[in-house]
Amino acid sequence: MLDKDTVKHVANLCRLEFKEEEMDGISKKLGDILGYVEKLKSVDTESVDITYNPINLTNVFREDEVKKSLDREKVLQNAPDKEMGCFKVPKVLD
């Protein structure tokens, strides 16, 4: 079980806030997680091949091909608002 100061420090780093009455439960849970990590460290993995992905995946992307693109005027034909050949949308950032 971790002490409350360590839990408060980790919570601060994670930008989390806990009530004082939650500290004992959080401390026990974090201690349990660290205990499991310690158990995993003791497992012998020397004979295990490195696995980057448990599923054998292959690249399914198509080859890039240069193709004629859509006509700009046709694309913008149904746009509710356009400006200088582009879609005009409401400003979302200051």
Secondary structure as UniProt FT lines:
FT   HELIX           4..13
FT   TURN            14..15
FT   HELIX           20..22
FT   HELIX           23..41
FT   TURN            46..47
FT   HELIX           72..76
FT   TURN            77..78
FT   STRAND          82..83
FT   TURN            84..85
FT   STRAND          86..87
//
